[in-house]
Amino acid sequence: MEQLPIVRPGERVVARSDGKGGLILGVEKIKGREFVASAECSGYVLDARLLMDVLGSLKMPGSWFQVWCKLVALQNANRADDQTRAVARGFVKTSQRDLQARCSLSAASVNEASQFFAHTGWLRSAKRGILQLNPWLTVAGTSGEQEKWQALWNNAKGPACIIPHPNYPAEWRQMRDEEKRTIEAARRREKVVTLRRRRSVGKASA
């Protein structure tokens, strides 16, 4: 058995197919932040370390974390079941009702979590019932596959990805509340025109 590669701080082990059913192990520098910062980059990336570091720091409701974990778990990236998979590898087939059942959460909780992750550019709706999670953050594949998934995201005008600071969920909620209040205030200021009721004309007496 060959010696496993030495992994130093700031590096990670990557596994690639050798084309004969085996795997080739190698070491590369972690570039998650570089990939997230620039959508022009393409190549193999699955920076779980960056993603888990962010999730571990975010002060967000536990329901949001549940929803994200279920979405990532549903993103089947195995090649073995290509013929039977409901959607293309790297995509997720689900719905609000499905996530409610899987997470045992209310519709409001699932909806809020989905809106937050769409806002941060961690997911987008590909079409009804089909989601694509940000390929720079979640999908493991060859450089060619990554280039394909990233191109699909960019061609669909997928949202720019941001790495939020720990208190951002609370700030986002506050921004949403302010927007709702502004819309409601504008609605109340709209001039309401009352229509006069037409007086009914009785038949003339004979």
MIVEXLUM-16294 format. One line per 8 residues: for each residue x, y, z of N, C-alpha, C. Coordinates in steps of 0.001 Angstrom, whole numbers, m for minus. Layout:
BEGIN
X/Y/Z/X/Y/Z/X/Y/Z; ...
***
This chain:
BEGIN
843/m1198/0/0/0/0/875/1243/0; 548/2187/m895/1338/3411/m988/1092/4300/218; 2094/5117/532/1983/6032/1670/970/7128/1356; 139/7453/2319/m839/8516/2122/m131/9865/2094; m658/10826/1323/2/12132/1230/m37/12882/2553; 1005/13677/2796/1070/14505/4003/271/15775/3764; m647/16084/4674/m1501/17258/4534/m1074/18309/5559; m644/19445/5081/m205/20543/5945/m1325/21555/6120
m1197/22475/7096/m2226/23505/7280/m2483/24282/5986; m3774/24505/5687/m4124/25209/4460/m4201/24315/3241; m4053/22982/3427/m4128/22029/2327/m5224/21003/2600; m5553/20212/1606/m6552/19163/1767/m6249/18023/805; m6749/16849/1149/m6600/15680/279/m7726/15688/m738; m7402/15419/m1993/m8422/15309/m3032/m8269/13942/m3695; m9383/13385/m4120/m9377/12076/m4783/m9940/12225/m6183; m9222/11701/m7156/m9675/11741/m8542/m9636/10335/m9116
m10513/10090/m10070/m10548/8777/m10713/m9335/8611/m11631; m8795/7397/m11669/m7672/7123/m12577/m8166/6569/m13916; m9505/6526/m14077/m10088/6044/m15322/m10151/4539/m15426; m9671/3816/m14407/m9661/2354/m14432/m10412/1779/m13233; m11228/2621/m12601/m11980/2171/m11434/m11283/2423/m10115; m10088/2979/m10157/m9356/3292/m8935/m9336/4784/m8662; m8693/5162/m7568/m8608/6566/m7183/m7154/6989/m7054; m6894/8225/m7401/m5575/8817/m7221/m5704/9889/m6155
m4947/9767/m5074/m4989/10749/m4001/m3918/11803/m4234; m4275/13030/m3936/m3321/14123/m4077/m3590/15183/m3034; m2753/16193/m2998/m2888/17291/m2049/m2921/18599/m2824; m3833/19497/m2419/m3859/20814/m3041/m4187/21860/m1993; m3838/23100/m2287/m4129/24189/m1364/m5625/24467/m1363; m6142/24856/m205/m7562/25191/m98/m7776/26549/m747; m8685/26589/m1734/m8919/27828/m2471/m10385/28230/m2433; m11119/27751/m1432/m12556/28018/m1389/m12892/29488/m1466
m12171/30312/m703/m12486/31739/m688/m12189/32379/m2047; m11163/31894/m2702/m10843/32424/m4030/m11942/32076/m5022; m12432/30840/m4969/m13488/30426/m5879/m14772/31204/m5607; m15086/31409/m4338/m16310/32124/m3979/m16226/33577/m4421; m15040/34154/m4295/m14876/35570/m4609/m14965/35839/m6100; m14623/34880/m6933/m14586/35117/m8367/m15273/33998/m9120; m16345/34347/m9811/m17070/33356/m10601/m16324/33022/m11884; m15206/33714/m12145/m14422/33432/m13341/m13576/32172/m13165
m13317/31797/m11911/m12502/30606/m11651/m13315/29355/m11953; m12651/28316/m12364/m13334/27044/m12568/m12365/25930/m12248; m12904/24773/m11902/m12046/23645/m11566/m12616/22849/m10421; m11896/21821/m10000/m12339/20946/m8917/m12402/21729/m7619; m13535/21695/m6944/m13622/22338/m5641/m14751/21726/m4818; m14462/21410/m3590/m15476/21022/m2607/m14915/21470/m1273; m15072/22736/m969/m14451/23266/230/m15377/23116/1425; m15537/21878/1887/m16385/21614/3046/m15850/22318/4285
m14536/22476/4343/m13946/23123/5509/m14404/24577/5620; m14393/25291/4502/m14860/26679/4504/m16340/26736/4856; m17133/25875/4202/m18579/25907/4402/m18946/25580/5847; m18332/24558/6418/m18644/24179/7787/m18150/25243/8773; m17047/25902/8443/m16555/26988/9287/m17575/28121/9333; m18137/28451/8170/m19147/29515/8098/m20405/29109/8853; m20883/27878/8601/m22096/27413/9266/m21921/27352/10785; m20720/27001/11221/m20458/26925/12656/m20402/28270/13328
m20215/29335/12543/m20126/30685/13111/m21434/31465/13007; m22276/31096/12028/m23502/31862/11794/m24479/31731/12960; m24930/32855/13468/m25958/32858/14514/m27317/32882/13818; m27757/31709/13393/m29026/31603/12678/m29913/30572/13361; m31209/30613/13089/m32115/29631/13697/m31711/28204/13339; m31930/27292/14270/m31613/25891/14025/m32388/25325/12846; m33580/25870/12591/m34394/25381/11478/m33705/25652/10143; m32987/26770/10044/m32268/27079/8804/m31161/26050/8578
m30448/25725/9654/m29365/24753/9558/m29915/23393/9124; m31082/23021/9686/m31718/21758/9305/m32009/21714/7810; m32597/22796/7305/m32974/22854/5892/m31738/22735/5004; m30669/23455/5356/m29464/23410/4538/m28855/22006/4524; m28797/21370/5682/m28236/20016/5757/m29035/19036/4898; m30368/19152/4924/m31203/18264/4115/m30968/18510/2631; m30822/19778/2247/m30597/20099/843/m29278/19512/346; m28225/19654/1139/m26921/19116/750/m26981/17586/677
m27697/16968/1616/m27824/15511/1621/m28588/15020/393; m29530/15814/m93/m30313/15435/m1263/m29542/15627/m2569; m28443/16358/m2496/m27641/16645/m3696/m26723/15457/m3976; m27286/14431/m4550/m26534/13199/m4799/m25456/13444/m5844; m24197/13204/m5471/m23093/13456/m6398/m22414/12174/m6860; m23056/11019/m6636/m22459/9748/m7048/m22757/9451/m8519; m21801/8863/m9178/m22000/8505/m10580/m22717/7155/m10723; m22713/6348/m9663/m23213/4976/m9750/m24683/4900/m10161
m25481/5904/m9799/m26913/5829/m10092/m27336/6877/m11128; m26458/7170/m12073/m26770/8154/m13111/m28041/7822/m13881; m28286/6525/m14080/m29425/6114/m14900/m30755/6203/m14147; m30706/6151/m12830/m31948/6126/m12054/m32223/7433/m11315; m31286/8362/m11337/m31457/9609/m10594/m32571/10449/m11196; m33374/11082/m10344/m34513/11876/m10821/m34071/13159/m11525; m32931/13725/m11104/m32416/14950/m11720/m30924/14787/m11960; m30346/15700/m12728/m28920/15634/m13041/m28089/15732/m11771
m26920/15112/m11800/m26027/15157/m10650/m25673/16612/m10337; m25685/16947/m9051/m25406/18321/m8659/m26655/19151/m8443; m27826/18588/m8791/m29093/19288/m8592/m29920/18557/m7529; m30949/19215/m7046/m31791/18664/m5988/m33247/18731/m6418; m33935/17593/m6327/m35379/17566/m6609/m36109/17562/m5280; m36797/18639/m4992/m37536/18756/m3734/m38552/19882/m3855; m39312/20091/m2809/m40310/21158/m2763/m40436/21630/m1326; m41131/22734/m1139/m41337/23252/214/m42032/22203/1083
m43048/21556/513/m43785/20549/1284/m42893/19358/1626; m42031/18961/673/m41116/17845/897/m40128/18188/2019; m39574/19396/1987/m38629/19819/3024/m39311/19928/4386; m40570/20374/4386/m41323/20432/5647/m41388/19045/6279; m41720/18050/5462/m41853/16684/5972/m40503/16127/6414; m39458/16358/5619/m38138/15815/5953/m37556/16439/7215; m37834/17723/7425/m37258/18444/8568/m38212/18555/9749; m39476/18162/9545/m40520/18331/10575/m40613/19793/11009
m40724/20669/10006/m40783/22109/10251/m42048/22687/9631; m42388/23897/10047/m43537/24588/9483/m43179/25156/8115; m44212/25500/7350/m43994/26081/6027/m43242/27400/6136; m43569/28188/7168/m42914/29491/7350/m41413/29333/7606; m41026/28338/8396/m39615/28114/8719/m38832/27692/7487; m39398/26774/6705/m38721/26300/5487/m38617/27430/4473; m39682/28203/4342/m39706/29302/3377/m38663/30361/3730; m38567/30706/5012/m37603/31725/5437/m36170/31249/5202
m35898/29997/5537/m34557/29446/5332/m34205/29434/3845; m35132/29023/3006/m34891/28969/1564/m34604/30356/1001; m35352/31344/1476/m35138/32708/1003/m33776/33245/1435; m33346/32893/2637/m32046/33364/3120/m30915/32767/2284; m30962/31461/2033/m29884/30819/1281/m29891/31243/m187; m31063/31588/m722/m31110/32135/m2079/m30501/33533/m2085; m30780/34297/m1036/m30235/35654/m919/m28712/35644/m834; m28145/34679/m116/m26689/34612/22/m26022/33961/m1192
m26828/33495/m2146/m26258/32890/m3340/m25783/31473/m3133; m26361/30787/m2157/m25978/29398/m1897/m26857/28430/m2675; m27976/28899/m3198/m28831/28052/m4024/m29629/28929/m4971; m30145/28302/m6012/m31053/28985/m6943/m32103/27984/m7397; m33230/28510/m7842/m34288/27650/m8370/m34038/27446/m9860; m33735/26204/m10257/m33479/25911/m11671/m34798/25880/m12441; m35794/25245/m11869/m37161/25242/m12376/m38046/24709/m11265; m39319/24656/m11501/m40243/24241/m10441/m39850/22875/m9873
m39574/22843/m8563/m39248/21593/m7895/m37807/21146/m8046; m36970/21944/m8757/m35566/21586/m8961/m34682/22735/m8494; m33749/22434/m7591/m32826/23445/m7082/m31406/23099/m7498; m30594/24131/m7684/m29163/23929/m7883/m28446/24604/m6720; m27661/23822/m5971/m26857/24413/m4914/m25594/24983/m5544; m25048/26018/m4944/m23903/26717/m5519/m22740/25747/m5760; m22336/25549/m7018/m21295/24560/m7306/m19919/24934/m6771; m19698/26209/m6456/m18411/26597/m5887/m18301/26166/m4422
m19452/25851/m3815/m19450/25524/m2390/m19742/24067/m2081; m20486/23387/m2938/m21045/22110/m2488/m20739/20887/m3336; m20557/21028/m4647/m20483/19843/m5506/m19048/19415/m5760; m18762/18133/m5550/m17446/17577/m5862/m17502/16966/m7250; m16508/17259/m8066/m16473/16690/m9400/m15133/16931/m10045; m14980/16436/m11246/m13747/16697/m11982/m13745/18153/m12428; m12608/18611/m12930/m12533/20010/m13360/m13526/20278/m14490; m13707/19284/m15388/m14663/19456/m16475/m16091/19546/m15969
m16429/18724/m14973/m17776/18757/m14396/m18015/20069/m13671; m17011/20504/m12913/m17159/21770/m12207/m17382/22912/m13194; m16629/22903/m14278/m16768/23957/m15287/m18182/23955/m15861; m18736/22763/m16082/m20096/22635/m16612/m21119/23177/m15613; m21014/22761/m14334/m21982/23203/m13324/m21896/24708/m13098; m20676/25230/m13080/m20500/26659/m12875/m21056/27455/m14057; m20870/26923/m15276/m21417/27592/m16459/m22942/27610/m16413; m23557/26503/m15979/m25015/26464/m15843/m25499/27530/m14867
m24776/27659/m13754/m25134/28660/m12733/m25026/30072/m13311; m23912/30367/m13965/m23685/31711/m14501/m24639/32045/m15641; m24879/31068/m16543/m25785/31308/m17664/m27216/31559/m17201; m27560/30989/m16044/m28907/31192/m15483/m28969/32465/m14646; m27879/33261/m14661/m27806/34482/m13848/m28010/34164/m12368; m27366/33077/m11925/m27448/32709/m10513/m26913/33825/m9639; m27436/33967/m8425/m27023/35074/m7552/m25558/34987/m7159; m24952/36147/m6954/m23563/36185/m6498/m23490/35606/m5090
m22482/34798/m4848/m22352/34131/m3552/m21660/35050/m2550; m22180/35104/m1340/m21530/35864/m276/m21280/34940/911; m20204/35223/1631/m19903/34509/2867/m20293/35442/4011; m21451/35225/4630/m21953/36162/5636/m21196/36087/6958; m21141/37233/7641/m20542/37254/8974/m21548/36698/9977; m21106/36351/11188/m21976/35650/12155/m23326/36308/12418; m23393/37643/12465/m24644/38316/12813/m25498/38663/11596; m25073/38227/10415/m25803/38619/9212/m27246/38102/9178
m27540/36882/9641/m28940/36430/9627/m29885/37400/10338; m29467/37919/11484/m30306/38875/12215/m30461/40166/11417; m29367/40619/10787/m29424/41838/9976/m30353/41637/8781; m30277/40463/8172/m31136/40163/7021/m32597/40172/7429; m32897/39578/8565/m34273/39582/9066/m34760/41013/9306; m33885/41832/9867/m34250/43225/10136/m34508/43979/8830; m33662/43734/7813/m33855/44381/6511/m35186/43981/5900; m35532/42702/6022/m36799/42226/5476/m37982/42867/6189
m37888/42983/7520/m38966/43599/8295/m39138/45066/7892; m38015/45768/7687/m38089/47175/7291/m38714/47322/5913; m38361/46414/4999/m38946/46451/3662/m40458/46221/3726; m40873/45260/4549/m42306/44990/4695/m43042/46199/5260; m42408/46850/6271/m43050/48030/6865/m43148/49171/5848; m42109/49336/5029/m42117/50387/4013/m43218/50146/2995; m43350/48891/2556/m44383/48543/1580/m45770/48752/2166; m45937/48344/3429/m47238/48504/4084/m47584/49974/4275
m46595/50799/4642/m46825/52236/4823/m47206/52889/3506; m46532/52488/2425/m46843/53035/1100/m48254/52647/688; m48631/51423/1001/m49982/50970/652/m51044/51771/1384; m50772/52080/2653/m51741/52845/3438/m51856/54288/2976; m50751/54806/2384/m50776/56200/1931/m51475/56373/593; m51724/55267/m76/m52393/55365/m1365/m53770/56005/m1197; m54059/56942/m2089/m55335/57654/m2010/m56462/56725/m2431; m57406/56585/m1565/m58559/55727/m1861/m59695/56599/m2366
m60138/56322/m3564/m61238/57089/m4160/m62528/56317/m3959; m63431/56930/m3237/m64725/56265/m3006/m65692/56655/m4120; m66351/55690/m4658/m67306/55945/m5737/m68681/56238/m5145; m69307/57232/m5705/m70662/57560/m5237/m71636/56491/m5695; m72529/56177/m4798/m73566/55217/m5164/m74617/55911/m6009; m74930/55296/m7111/m75949/55887/m7990/m77330/55742/m7354; m78043/56850/m7342/m79396/56820/m6756/m80325/56078/m7713; m80999/55096/m7151/m81936/54346/m7992/m83158/55176/m8305
m83531/55166/m9558/m84688/55951/m9992/m85927/55074/m10008; m86912/55451/m9167/m88125/54647/m9101/m89031/54892/m10319; m89881/53959/m10592/m90815/54126/m11690/m91792/55236/m11361; m92100/56018/m12391/m93079/57093/m12178/m94450/56486/m11939; m95171/57086/m10974/m96511/56556/m10683/m97479/56927/m11785; m98399/56053/m12051/m99369/56285/m13144/m100331/57385/m12752
***
